Amino acid sequence: MTPPAPTGRVAHARVVDEPLDVGAHLAAVADPVHGATDVFVGTIRDHDPQARGSVVRLEYEAHPDAEGMLTALAARVAQSTGATIAVSHRRGELAVGDVAVVIASAAPHRSEAMDATRSLIELVKTEVPIWKRQTDDRGRSDWVGL
């Protein structure tokens, strides 16, 4: 008996104030029909070309509609790739090393899983209204990517 072909779905899409759990994202997309899982974990780094000094923290602010937009974009990618997707983005103050975004995509084959993850992170960066203020080691802060 052949298992049904996956049609793509969003296991969850959230914008949250608490630390992100990569394992929970992987568990959310697990399914016996999937043979590949791809994950992207975006962490806060200590440098940025726009910073005048070392980055010490970022503060993310999100529009009230950000989670709905994240969900809609994840659904679009899931439909086009057939992948199951779990995605979350932080808001609030994060330190260097903290996880800011997690995307887990699972599909029957690696190409669909990897395509889903790459497509979604690019859409998140350009389409979801989440803004970041970057603070450097000299106490200067600037909004980035507005």
Secondary structure, 3 states (H helix, E strand, C coil): CCCCCCCCEEEEEEEECCCCCHHHHHHHHCCCCCCEEEEEEEECCCCCCCCCCCEEEEEEEECCCHHHHHHHHHHHHHHHHCCEEEEEEECEEEECCCEEEEEEEEECCHHHHHHHHHHHHHHHHHHCCEEEEEEECCCCEEEECC
